[in-house]
Amino acid sequence: MADLFALLLGVILVLSVAAVVRVLAARTSEVVYPVLLVVVGVAATVLGVAPEFRLSADVILMVLVPTVLFQGSQETKSESFLRVLPVAVLLPILGLPIAVALLGTLGSYAFGLPLVVTLLFAVIIYPVDPVAIVALFREADAAERLAVLAEVESHFSDGFAVVTYGVMIGVVSDRFESGTDLATLLGPADLLDIAVEITVVSFGGVLVGLVAGVLALVVLRAIEDRMAELLTTVVLAYGSFLLADHYLHVSGVLATVAAGLVIGLYGKGGAVHPDNVSFIERTWDTAAFLVFTLVFVLVGVQAPWRRLLGNAPTVLLAAALVLVVRAVVVYGVTNLVTVTGAEPVPYRFQHVLVWGGMHTVIPIALLLSVPRELPFRSALVELVFGVALVGIVAQGLLFPVALRVTGAAEEPDEESPGMFW
């Protein structure tokens, strides 16, 4: 009872402070809101008045993230989704291995850590955070195609990265337990097995979500009560995640995304009663807003700010490396996809995708699931939290400037991406 009381008291305290922050942010720029939340969390820790409860990997991945993923995916419009799908899918499929290899190699030299540790860091930090994407791109009124592209990429990026992390943490543990050389652990046969496993787990999750979404459509067509329809979407969002992740051992993240897309692309056009569509959307919008409010405050609360300040040069270097690798992936993959005949992504959108690709909630969730006995875990804590905080504060504050300078708040008139904008 005492633990429950402390939890409720902490939630009420966080939401009360967040209400004040929201009022202040609305008078300047709504994009500042998530940044101020993180600052409030850090300040509360410094002053010794932070809430007692903390984020855990299970709470983030099983409770909070499905809310944001389903909310974002079920609001995706079919026309915008089809336009961005080739780039949004290939960015994580092609970009994740490139980013891990590049960031892992550069990080090993930059931080003086074993390659196996920096490869794990790369897998943890690279996922683009859907919580930050929803909080920034929508609040800043980015062009619809850009916002949808960023959201869809973040959904798939998280799914593939969570699966890759599960494989990578096993490799790292084997490396330190047995002392086996990394090249031996990751021979051609092993890499092939890993690629097959990632493919099966990832697309297995998508398949589970699609099947669950279709079943939900059947249920939604049979009912008209708005509360019943809302509860059906809640069961779908969390049920698809649990079924995929805990029972079928495939990607729960991608299952939730796929289920949400089914509702967004097909459910609202016929299965959901027309009078209930706006009600369901508003409810999920509210749930996602509450989630990222709690998450950003608690990220600030849990940040080891003394260690981060003491290692500021390393933290800033890590943030710079992650941004550079993000740029290599975005510019490389988007222009490569264009060569294949897909719709071009204007350079103005590419610039904003680089700057707005923050790495916050999912990386911290993966970090919190790293075994405490793993060597160099403390270094991972500093690097991941450091990159997360620098990203949400620096990139978040300057995000409206990036939109304004590039003109990415409006759809381009021409289809060609141009040379620079």
C-alpha positions as a LaTeX table, in Angstrom:
\begin{tabular}{lrrr}
\hline
Residue & $x$ (\AA) & $y$ (\AA) & $z$ (\AA) \\
\hline
Met1 & 0.00 & 0.00 & 0.00 \\
Ala2 & 2.83 & 2.37 & 0.87 \\
Asp3 & 4.51 & 1.72 & $-2.50$ \\
Leu4 & 1.26 & 2.38 & $-4.35$ \\
Phe5 & 0.72 & 5.60 & $-2.40$ \\
Ala6 & 4.24 & 6.78 & $-3.26$ \\
Leu7 & 3.66 & 5.93 & $-6.92$ \\
Leu8 & 0.39 & 7.84 & $-7.12$ \\
Leu9 & 1.84 & 10.79 & $-5.23$ \\
Gly10 & 4.80 & 10.90 & $-7.60$ \\
Val11 & 2.56 & 10.78 & $-10.68$ \\
Ile12 & 0.37 & 13.59 & $-9.32$ \\
Leu13 & 3.46 & 15.67 & $-8.54$ \\
Val14 & 4.88 & 15.15 & $-12.03$ \\
Leu15 & 1.59 & 16.00 & $-13.74$ \\
Ser16 & 1.09 & 19.09 & $-11.56$ \\
Val17 & 4.52 & 20.43 & $-12.46$ \\
Ala18 & 3.95 & 19.48 & $-16.09$ \\
Ala19 & 0.74 & 21.53 & $-16.16$ \\
Val20 & 2.69 & 24.62 & $-15.07$ \\
Val21 & 5.42 & 23.87 & $-17.62$ \\
Arg22 & 2.82 & 23.47 & $-20.36$ \\
Val23 & 1.33 & 26.90 & $-19.62$ \\
Leu24 & 4.78 & 28.49 & $-19.74$ \\
Ala25 & 5.73 & 26.66 & $-22.93$ \\
Ala26 & 2.49 & 27.59 & $-24.67$ \\
Arg27 & 3.33 & 31.27 & $-24.24$ \\
Thr28 & 6.61 & 30.87 & $-26.09$ \\
Ser29 & 6.76 & 27.77 & $-28.26$ \\
Glu30 & 5.03 & 24.45 & $-27.67$ \\
Val31 & 8.15 & 22.68 & $-28.94$ \\
Val32 & 9.93 & 23.88 & $-25.79$ \\
Tyr33 & 7.57 & 21.77 & $-23.66$ \\
Pro34 & 9.47 & 18.42 & $-23.80$ \\
Val35 & 12.77 & 20.23 & $-23.30$ \\
Leu36 & 11.48 & 21.98 & $-20.20$ \\
Leu37 & 10.18 & 18.67 & $-18.86$ \\
Val38 & 13.66 & 17.16 & $-19.00$ \\
Val39 & 15.13 & 20.27 & $-17.38$ \\
Val40 & 12.52 & 20.07 & $-14.62$ \\
Gly41 & 13.40 & 16.43 & $-14.03$ \\
Val42 & 17.11 & 17.21 & $-13.71$ \\
Ala43 & 16.38 & 20.21 & $-11.45$ \\
Ala44 & 14.17 & 18.07 & $-9.20$ \\
Thr45 & 16.99 & 15.58 & $-8.77$ \\
Val46 & 19.52 & 18.32 & $-8.01$ \\
Leu47 & 17.20 & 19.85 & $-5.41$ \\
Gly48 & 16.39 & 16.48 & $-3.87$ \\
Val49 & 12.64 & 16.67 & $-4.52$ \\
Ala50 & 12.39 & 14.14 & $-7.36$ \\
Pro51 & 9.60 & 11.52 & $-7.22$ \\
Glu52 & 10.65 & 8.17 & $-5.79$ \\
Phe53 & 9.52 & 5.99 & $-8.70$ \\
Arg54 & 11.79 & 5.38 & $-11.68$ \\
Leu55 & 11.53 & 4.18 & $-15.23$ \\
Ser56 & 12.42 & 0.57 & $-15.97$ \\
Ala57 & 12.92 & $-1.23$ & $-19.26$ \\
Asp58 & 9.68 & $-3.21$ & $-18.79$ \\
Val59 & 7.62 & $-0.13$ & $-17.95$ \\
Ile60 & 8.92 & 1.72 & $-21.01$ \\
Leu61 & 8.69 & $-1.10$ & $-23.53$ \\
Met62 & 5.52 & $-2.81$ & $-22.28$ \\
Val63 & 3.39 & 0.07 & $-21.01$ \\
Leu64 & 4.53 & 3.44 & $-22.32$ \\
Val65 & 5.93 & 2.82 & $-25.79$ \\
Pro66 & 2.96 & 0.78 & $-27.14$ \\
Thr67 & 0.73 & 3.76 & $-26.34$ \\
Val68 & 2.81 & 6.16 & $-28.43$ \\
Leu69 & 3.42 & 3.65 & $-31.22$ \\
Phe70 & $-0.24$ & 2.76 & $-31.60$ \\
Gln71 & $-1.36$ & 6.37 & $-31.34$ \\
Gly72 & 1.05 & 7.48 & $-34.05$ \\
Ser73 & 0.44 & 4.57 & $-36.42$ \\
Gln74 & $-3.36$ & 4.63 & $-36.17$ \\
Glu75 & $-3.37$ & 8.31 & $-37.19$ \\
Thr76 & $-1.37$ & 7.62 & $-40.35$ \\
Lys77 & $-3.26$ & 8.50 & $-43.52$ \\
Ser78 & $-3.10$ & 6.05 & $-46.42$ \\
Glu79 & $-2.01$ & 8.61 & $-49.01$ \\
Ser80 & 0.87 & 9.97 & $-46.91$ \\
Phe81 & 1.85 & 6.50 & $-45.70$ \\
Leu82 & 2.22 & 5.06 & $-49.20$ \\
Arg83 & 4.31 & 8.06 & $-50.30$ \\
Val84 & 6.86 & 7.64 & $-47.51$ \\
Leu85 & 6.83 & 3.85 & $-47.08$ \\
Pro86 & 9.84 & 2.92 & $-49.28$ \\
Val87 & 12.15 & 5.44 & $-47.61$ \\
Ala88 & 10.73 & 4.91 & $-44.11$ \\
Val89 & 11.33 & 1.15 & $-44.28$ \\
Leu90 & 14.71 & 1.22 & $-45.99$ \\
Leu91 & 16.12 & 3.85 & $-43.59$ \\
Pro92 & 16.24 & 1.34 & $-40.71$ \\
Ile93 & 16.81 & $-1.78$ & $-42.83$ \\
Leu94 & 19.82 & $-0.33$ & $-44.65$ \\
Gly95 & 20.73 & 2.35 & $-42.16$ \\
Leu96 & 20.86 & 0.32 & $-38.95$ \\
Pro97 & 23.75 & $-1.99$ & $-39.97$ \\
Ile98 & 25.63 & 0.95 & $-41.49$ \\
Ala99 & 25.13 & 3.05 & $-38.37$ \\
Val100 & 26.14 & 0.25 & $-36.00$ \\
Ala101 & 29.31 & $-0.57$ & $-37.94$ \\
Leu102 & 30.32 & 3.07 & $-38.41$ \\
Leu103 & 29.45 & 4.32 & $-34.94$ \\
Gly104 & 30.89 & 1.23 & $-33.28$ \\
Thr105 & 34.21 & 1.59 & $-35.09$ \\
Leu106 & 34.51 & 5.36 & $-34.58$ \\
Gly107 & 33.39 & 5.04 & $-30.96$ \\
Ser108 & 36.03 & 2.46 & $-30.16$ \\
Tyr109 & 38.75 & 4.90 & $-31.19$ \\
Ala110 & 37.08 & 7.96 & $-29.70$ \\
Phe111 & 36.22 & 6.54 & $-26.28$ \\
Gly112 & 38.96 & 3.96 & $-25.84$ \\
Leu113 & 36.43 & 1.18 & $-25.22$ \\
Pro114 & 36.48 & $-2.38$ & $-26.62$ \\
Leu115 & 34.85 & $-2.67$ & $-30.02$ \\
Val116 & 32.21 & $-5.06$ & $-28.71$ \\
Val117 & 31.09 & $-2.42$ & $-26.18$ \\
Thr118 & 30.89 & 0.41 & $-28.71$ \\
Leu119 & 28.97 & $-1.84$ & $-31.11$ \\
Leu120 & 26.48 & $-2.44$ & $-28.31$ \\
Phe121 & 26.37 & 1.31 & $-27.68$ \\
Ala122 & 25.62 & 1.87 & $-31.36$ \\
Val123 & 22.75 & $-0.64$ & $-31.30$ \\
Ile124 & 21.31 & 0.96 & $-28.16$ \\
Ile125 & 21.61 & 4.61 & $-29.16$ \\
Tyr126 & 20.66 & 4.53 & $-32.84$ \\
Pro127 & 16.87 & 3.97 & $-32.61$ \\
Val128 & 15.02 & 7.18 & $-33.49$ \\
Asp129 & 12.63 & 7.96 & $-30.67$ \\
Pro130 & 8.91 & 8.01 & $-31.61$ \\
Val131 & 8.06 & 9.80 & $-28.35$ \\
Ala132 & 10.31 & 12.73 & $-29.27$ \\
Ile133 & 9.17 & 12.62 & $-32.90$ \\
Val134 & 5.51 & 12.95 & $-31.93$ \\
Ala135 & 6.30 & 15.65 & $-29.38$ \\
Leu136 & 8.37 & 17.78 & $-31.77$ \\
Phe137 & 7.30 & 17.25 & $-35.37$ \\
Arg138 & 3.59 & 17.64 & $-34.66$ \\
Glu139 & 3.94 & 20.49 & $-32.18$ \\
Ala140 & 6.16 & 22.40 & $-34.60$ \\
Asp141 & 3.72 & 21.94 & $-37.51$ \\
Ala142 & 6.19 & 20.25 & $-39.82$ \\
Ala143 & 4.96 & 19.47 & $-43.33$ \\
Glu144 & 2.63 & 16.46 & $-43.26$ \\
Arg145 & 4.79 & 14.29 & $-45.49$ \\
Leu146 & 7.88 & 15.06 & $-43.40$ \\
Ala147 & 6.07 & 14.33 & $-40.12$ \\
Val148 & 4.66 & 11.04 & $-41.41$ \\
Leu149 & 8.05 & 10.02 & $-42.80$ \\
Ala150 & 9.74 & 10.74 & $-39.46$ \\
Glu151 & 7.07 & 8.90 & $-37.47$ \\
Val152 & 6.94 & 5.81 & $-39.69$ \\
Glu153 & 10.73 & 5.60 & $-39.77$ \\
Ser154 & 10.88 & 5.85 & $-35.97$ \\
His155 & 8.34 & 3.02 & $-35.62$ \\
Phe156 & 10.29 & 0.63 & $-37.83$ \\
Ser157 & 13.65 & 1.83 & $-36.50$ \\
Asp158 & 12.62 & 0.96 & $-32.95$ \\
Gly159 & 11.32 & $-2.44$ & $-33.98$ \\
Phe160 & 14.44 & $-3.49$ & $-35.84$ \\
Ala161 & 16.75 & $-2.00$ & $-33.19$ \\
Val162 & 15.02 & $-3.78$ & $-30.28$ \\
Val163 & 15.38 & $-7.08$ & $-32.13$ \\
Thr164 & 19.03 & $-6.36$ & $-32.99$ \\
Tyr165 & 19.73 & $-5.39$ & $-29.38$ \\
Gly166 & 18.42 & $-8.75$ & $-28.16$ \\
Val167 & 20.90 & $-10.51$ & $-30.43$ \\
Met168 & 23.79 & $-8.13$ & $-29.67$ \\
Ile169 & 23.50 & $-8.35$ & $-25.89$ \\
Gly170 & 23.95 & $-12.12$ & $-26.19$ \\
Val171 & 27.10 & $-11.66$ & $-28.30$ \\
Val172 & 28.54 & $-9.16$ & $-25.82$ \\
Ser173 & 27.80 & $-11.40$ & $-22.84$ \\
Asp174 & 29.44 & $-14.37$ & $-24.57$ \\
Arg175 & 32.47 & $-12.24$ & $-25.42$ \\
Phe176 & 33.12 & $-11.25$ & $-21.80$ \\
Glu177 & 32.17 & $-14.59$ & $-20.24$ \\
Ser178 & 34.28 & $-16.75$ & $-22.53$ \\
Gly179 & 36.96 & $-14.26$ & $-23.56$ \\
Thr180 & 36.42 & $-15.28$ & $-27.17$ \\
Asp181 & 37.59 & $-12.84$ & $-29.81$ \\
Leu182 & 34.81 & $-10.81$ & $-31.41$ \\
Ala183 & 35.84 & $-11.91$ & $-34.90$ \\
Thr184 & 35.36 & $-15.51$ & $-33.82$ \\
Leu185 & 31.94 & $-14.79$ & $-32.36$ \\
Leu186 & 30.85 & $-12.92$ & $-35.47$ \\
Gly187 & 32.09 & $-15.12$ & $-38.30$ \\
Pro188 & 30.24 & $-15.29$ & $-41.65$ \\
Ala189 & 28.01 & $-18.16$ & $-40.47$ \\
Asp190 & 27.15 & $-16.32$ & $-37.26$ \\
Leu191 & 26.33 & $-13.11$ & $-39.14$ \\
Leu192 & 24.06 & $-15.07$ & $-41.47$ \\
Asp193 & 22.28 & $-16.66$ & $-38.51$ \\
Ile194 & 21.86 & $-13.23$ & $-36.89$ \\
Ala195 & 20.47 & $-11.75$ & $-40.10$ \\
Val196 & 17.98 & $-14.62$ & $-40.43$ \\
Glu197 & 16.91 & $-14.27$ & $-36.79$ \\
Ile198 & 16.42 & $-10.51$ & $-37.09$ \\
Thr199 & 14.40 & $-10.99$ & $-40.28$ \\
Val200 & 12.17 & $-13.70$ & $-38.81$ \\
Val201 & 11.57 & $-11.86$ & $-35.53$ \\
Ser202 & 10.94 & $-8.50$ & $-37.24$ \\
Phe203 & 8.61 & $-9.61$ & $-40.00$ \\
Gly204 & 7.01 & $-12.14$ & $-37.66$ \\
Gly205 & 6.02 & $-9.21$ & $-35.47$ \\
Val206 & 4.59 & $-7.37$ & $-38.47$ \\
Leu207 & 2.58 & $-10.45$ & $-39.43$ \\
Val208 & 1.17 & $-10.84$ & $-35.90$ \\
Gly209 & 0.13 & $-7.18$ & $-35.88$ \\
Leu210 & $-1.54$ & $-7.44$ & $-39.28$ \\
Val211 & $-3.50$ & $-10.55$ & $-38.31$ \\
Ala212 & $-4.53$ & $-9.01$ & $-34.96$ \\
Gly213 & $-5.54$ & $-5.82$ & $-36.76$ \\
Val214 & $-7.72$ & $-7.70$ & $-39.24$ \\
Leu215 & $-9.44$ & $-9.57$ & $-36.40$ \\
Ala216 & $-10.03$ & $-6.24$ & $-34.65$ \\
Leu217 & $-11.66$ & $-4.90$ & $-37.84$ \\
Val218 & $-14.14$ & $-7.79$ & $-37.73$ \\
Val219 & $-15.00$ & $-6.95$ & $-34.12$ \\
Leu220 & $-15.27$ & $-3.21$ & $-34.81$ \\
Arg221 & $-17.68$ & $-3.79$ & $-37.70$ \\
Ala222 & $-19.97$ & $-5.72$ & $-35.36$ \\
Ile223 & $-20.26$ & $-2.99$ & $-32.72$ \\
Glu224 & $-21.17$ & 0.69 & $-32.68$ \\
Asp225 & $-20.82$ & 1.71 & $-29.04$ \\
Arg226 & $-17.92$ & 4.16 & $-28.83$ \\
Met227 & $-16.61$ & 2.88 & $-25.50$ \\
Ala228 & $-16.62$ & $-0.68$ & $-26.79$ \\
Glu229 & $-14.76$ & 0.41 & $-29.90$ \\
Leu230 & $-12.22$ & 2.31 & $-27.84$ \\
Leu231 & $-11.65$ & $-0.71$ & $-25.60$ \\
Thr232 & $-11.18$ & $-2.86$ & $-28.70$ \\
Thr233 & $-8.35$ & $-0.59$ & $-29.86$ \\
Val234 & $-6.77$ & $-0.72$ & $-26.38$ \\
Val235 & $-6.90$ & $-4.52$ & $-26.37$ \\
Leu236 & $-5.45$ & $-4.53$ & $-29.88$ \\
Ala237 & $-2.55$ & $-2.20$ & $-29.02$ \\
Tyr238 & $-1.39$ & $-4.05$ & $-25.92$ \\
Gly239 & $-2.65$ & $-7.50$ & $-26.84$ \\
Ser240 & $-0.72$ & $-7.58$ & $-30.11$ \\
Phe241 & 2.42 & $-6.52$ & $-28.26$ \\
Leu242 & 2.07 & $-9.18$ & $-25.55$ \\
Leu243 & 1.09 & $-11.93$ & $-28.00$ \\
Ala244 & 4.06 & $-11.21$ & $-30.26$ \\
Asp245 & 6.68 & $-10.49$ & $-27.61$ \\
His246 & 5.88 & $-12.92$ & $-24.81$ \\
Tyr247 & 4.14 & $-15.82$ & $-26.49$ \\
Leu248 & 5.39 & $-15.98$ & $-30.06$ \\
His249 & 8.80 & $-14.40$ & $-29.35$ \\
Val250 & 8.71 & $-12.02$ & $-32.28$ \\
Ser251 & 8.83 & $-8.22$ & $-32.27$ \\
Gly252 & 6.11 & $-6.76$ & $-30.07$ \\
Val253 & 7.04 & $-3.24$ & $-31.15$ \\
Leu254 & 6.46 & $-3.99$ & $-34.82$ \\
Ala255 & 3.28 & $-5.92$ & $-33.99$ \\
Thr256 & 1.80 & $-2.86$ & $-32.29$ \\
Val257 & 2.86 & $-0.62$ & $-35.18$ \\
Ala258 & 1.33 & $-2.96$ & $-37.78$ \\
Ala259 & $-1.89$ & $-3.27$ & $-35.78$ \\
Gly260 & $-2.15$ & 0.51 & $-35.52$ \\
Leu261 & $-1.58$ & 0.92 & $-39.25$ \\
Val262 & $-4.42$ & $-1.50$ & $-39.99$ \\
Ile263 & $-6.79$ & 0.60 & $-37.89$ \\
Gly264 & $-5.53$ & 3.87 & $-39.33$ \\
Leu265 & $-5.54$ & 2.80 & $-42.97$ \\
Tyr266 & $-8.63$ & 0.58 & $-43.06$ \\
Gly267 & $-10.52$ & 0.74 & $-39.76$ \\
Lys268 & $-11.53$ & 4.39 & $-39.82$ \\
Gly269 & $-12.83$ & 4.14 & $-43.34$ \\
Gly270 & $-15.49$ & 1.57 & $-42.54$ \\
Ala271 & $-14.99$ & $-0.62$ & $-39.48$ \\
Val272 & $-15.09$ & 2.17 & $-36.89$ \\
His273 & $-18.40$ & 3.98 & $-36.69$ \\
Pro274 & $-17.97$ & 7.46 & $-38.25$ \\
Asp275 & $-19.33$ & 9.17 & $-35.13$ \\
Asn276 & $-16.66$ & 7.50 & $-32.99$ \\
Val277 & $-13.53$ & 8.21 & $-35.01$ \\
Ser278 & $-12.75$ & 11.62 & $-33.52$ \\
Phe279 & $-13.48$ & 10.36 & $-30.00$ \\
Ile280 & $-11.03$ & 7.46 & $-30.36$ \\
Glu281 & $-8.38$ & 9.72 & $-31.86$ \\
Arg282 & $-8.72$ & 12.31 & $-29.09$ \\
Thr283 & $-8.49$ & 9.61 & $-26.43$ \\
Trp284 & $-5.32$ & 8.14 & $-27.88$ \\
Asp285 & $-3.87$ & 11.64 & $-28.35$ \\
Thr286 & $-4.45$ & 12.33 & $-24.67$ \\
Ala287 & $-2.90$ & 9.02 & $-23.64$ \\
Ala288 & 0.20 & 9.67 & $-25.75$ \\
Phe289 & 0.50 & 13.20 & $-24.35$ \\
Leu290 & 0.41 & 11.89 & $-20.76$ \\
Val291 & 2.98 & 9.23 & $-21.63$ \\
Phe292 & 5.59 & 11.54 & $-23.10$ \\
Thr293 & 4.97 & 14.02 & $-20.27$ \\
Leu294 & 5.84 & 11.38 & $-17.67$ \\
Val295 & 8.68 & 9.94 & $-19.71$ \\
Phe296 & 10.55 & 13.20 & $-20.32$ \\
Val297 & 10.35 & 14.24 & $-16.67$ \\
Leu298 & 11.58 & 10.83 & $-15.50$ \\
Val299 & 14.40 & 10.84 & $-18.07$ \\
Gly300 & 15.62 & 14.04 & $-16.46$ \\
Val301 & 15.14 & 12.56 & $-12.99$ \\
Gln302 & 17.22 & 9.46 & $-13.75$ \\
Ala303 & 20.01 & 11.21 & $-15.64$ \\
Pro304 & 23.34 & 10.89 & $-13.77$ \\
Trp305 & 23.96 & 14.60 & $-14.14$ \\
Arg306 & 27.07 & 14.76 & $-11.93$ \\
Arg307 & 28.82 & 12.09 & $-14.00$ \\
Leu308 & 27.68 & 13.72 & $-17.22$ \\
Leu309 & 29.07 & 17.10 & $-16.18$ \\
Gly310 & 32.31 & 15.48 & $-15.10$ \\
Asn311 & 32.66 & 13.84 & $-18.52$ \\
Ala312 & 31.20 & 16.65 & $-20.61$ \\
Pro313 & 33.83 & 16.46 & $-23.42$ \\
Thr314 & 33.16 & 12.74 & $-23.92$ \\
Val315 & 29.40 & 13.28 & $-23.83$ \\
Leu316 & 29.55 & 16.06 & $-26.41$ \\
Leu317 & 31.84 & 13.98 & $-28.62$ \\
Ala318 & 29.41 & 11.06 & $-28.44$ \\
Ala319 & 26.48 & 13.33 & $-29.35$ \\
Ala320 & 28.44 & 14.74 & $-32.30$ \\
Leu321 & 29.38 & 11.26 & $-33.55$ \\
Val322 & 25.77 & 10.07 & $-33.37$ \\
Leu323 & 24.63 & 13.14 & $-35.32$ \\
Val324 & 27.30 & 12.62 & $-37.99$ \\
Val325 & 26.38 & 8.95 & $-38.39$ \\
Arg326 & 22.71 & 9.91 & $-38.58$ \\
Ala327 & 23.57 & 12.33 & $-41.38$ \\
Val328 & 25.50 & 9.67 & $-43.30$ \\
Val329 & 22.55 & 7.27 & $-43.08$ \\
Val330 & 19.81 & 9.77 & $-43.94$ \\
Tyr331 & 21.55 & 11.43 & $-46.87$ \\
Gly332 & 22.90 & 8.14 & $-48.18$ \\
Val333 & 19.75 & 6.02 & $-47.95$ \\
Thr334 & 17.22 & 8.66 & $-49.04$ \\
Asn335 & 19.19 & 9.50 & $-52.17$ \\
Leu336 & 19.87 & 5.83 & $-52.90$ \\
Val337 & 16.15 & 5.09 & $-52.73$ \\
Thr338 & 15.51 & 7.96 & $-55.14$ \\
Val339 & 17.77 & 6.29 & $-57.70$ \\
Thr340 & 15.50 & 3.23 & $-57.63$ \\
Gly341 & 12.55 & 5.32 & $-58.81$ \\
Ala342 & 10.85 & 6.04 & $-55.47$ \\
Glu343 & 9.47 & 9.52 & $-54.83$ \\
Pro344 & 12.37 & 11.89 & $-54.04$ \\
Val345 & 12.80 & 13.26 & $-50.55$ \\
Pro346 & 13.61 & 16.98 & $-50.76$ \\
Tyr347 & 16.92 & 17.97 & $-49.22$ \\
Arg348 & 15.08 & 20.34 & $-46.88$ \\
Phe349 & 13.31 & 17.29 & $-45.44$ \\
Gln350 & 16.55 & 15.34 & $-45.23$ \\
His351 & 18.20 & 18.12 & $-43.22$ \\
Val352 & 15.34 & 18.12 & $-40.72$ \\
Leu353 & 15.32 & 14.31 & $-40.50$ \\
Val354 & 18.99 & 14.48 & $-39.49$ \\
Trp355 & 18.51 & 17.21 & $-36.91$ \\
Gly356 & 15.20 & 15.89 & $-35.59$ \\
Gly357 & 16.31 & 12.27 & $-35.26$ \\
Met358 & 16.66 & 12.26 & $-31.49$ \\
His359 & 17.59 & 9.17 & $-29.51$ \\
Thr360 & 15.89 & 9.29 & $-26.13$ \\
Val361 & 13.28 & 6.93 & $-24.71$ \\
Ile362 & 13.90 & 3.65 & $-26.58$ \\
Pro363 & 17.70 & 3.89 & $-26.12$ \\
Ile364 & 17.23 & 4.52 & $-22.39$ \\
Ala365 & 14.85 & 1.54 & $-22.18$ \\
Leu366 & 17.45 & $-0.68$ & $-23.85$ \\
Leu367 & 20.16 & 0.71 & $-21.59$ \\
Leu368 & 18.14 & $-0.07$ & $-18.47$ \\
Ser369 & 17.86 & $-3.69$ & $-19.59$ \\
Val370 & 21.65 & $-4.13$ & $-19.86$ \\
Pro371 & 22.74 & $-6.54$ & $-17.08$ \\
Arg372 & 24.40 & $-4.67$ & $-14.22$ \\
Glu373 & 27.25 & $-7.16$ & $-14.08$ \\
Leu374 & 28.25 & $-6.48$ & $-17.68$ \\
Pro375 & 31.70 & $-4.82$ & $-17.89$ \\
Phe376 & 31.74 & $-1.17$ & $-19.01$ \\
Arg377 & 28.04 & $-0.72$ & $-18.19$ \\
Ser378 & 28.82 & 2.53 & $-16.37$ \\
Ala379 & 30.43 & 3.89 & $-19.55$ \\
Leu380 & 27.30 & 2.95 & $-21.50$ \\
Val381 & 25.13 & 4.78 & $-18.95$ \\
Glu382 & 27.12 & 7.99 & $-19.40$ \\
Leu383 & 27.18 & 7.78 & $-23.18$ \\
Val384 & 23.50 & 6.91 & $-23.68$ \\
Phe385 & 22.11 & 9.38 & $-21.14$ \\
Gly386 & 24.51 & 12.03 & $-22.39$ \\
Val387 & 23.46 & 11.67 & $-26.02$ \\
Ala388 & 19.79 & 11.56 & $-25.00$ \\
Leu389 & 19.97 & 14.75 & $-22.94$ \\
Val390 & 22.10 & 16.71 & $-25.42$ \\
Gly391 & 19.74 & 15.67 & $-28.19$ \\
Ile392 & 16.47 & 16.56 & $-26.52$ \\
Val393 & 17.78 & 19.88 & $-25.18$ \\
Ala394 & 20.01 & 21.15 & $-28.00$ \\
Gln395 & 18.24 & 19.61 & $-30.98$ \\
Gly396 & 14.83 & 20.14 & $-29.41$ \\
Leu397 & 15.34 & 23.83 & $-28.72$ \\
Leu398 & 16.71 & 24.46 & $-32.21$ \\
Phe399 & 14.17 & 22.28 & $-34.02$ \\
Pro400 & 11.81 & 25.18 & $-34.88$ \\
Val401 & 14.85 & 27.08 & $-36.21$ \\
Ala402 & 15.73 & 24.10 & $-38.43$ \\
Leu403 & 12.18 & 24.03 & $-39.80$ \\
Arg404 & 12.19 & 27.77 & $-40.45$ \\
Val405 & 15.63 & 27.92 & $-42.05$ \\
Thr406 & 15.02 & 24.95 & $-44.35$ \\
Gly407 & 11.41 & 25.81 & $-45.11$ \\
Ala408 & 10.41 & 22.27 & $-44.16$ \\
Ala409 & 7.17 & 23.42 & $-42.57$ \\
Glu410 & 5.64 & 23.47 & $-46.04$ \\
Glu411 & 5.37 & 20.90 & $-48.78$ \\
Pro412 & 7.75 & 21.67 & $-51.68$ \\
Asp413 & 6.21 & 22.69 & $-54.97$ \\
Glu414 & 8.56 & 20.58 & $-57.03$ \\
Glu415 & 9.16 & 16.83 & $-56.90$ \\
Ser416 & 12.91 & 17.13 & $-57.40$ \\
Pro417 & 14.88 & 17.22 & $-54.14$ \\
Gly418 & 17.07 & 19.99 & $-55.52$ \\
Met419 & 20.73 & 20.43 & $-54.75$ \\
Phe420 & 20.58 & 21.73 & $-51.18$ \\
Trp421 & 16.94 & 22.40 & $-50.24$ \\
\hline
\end{tabular}
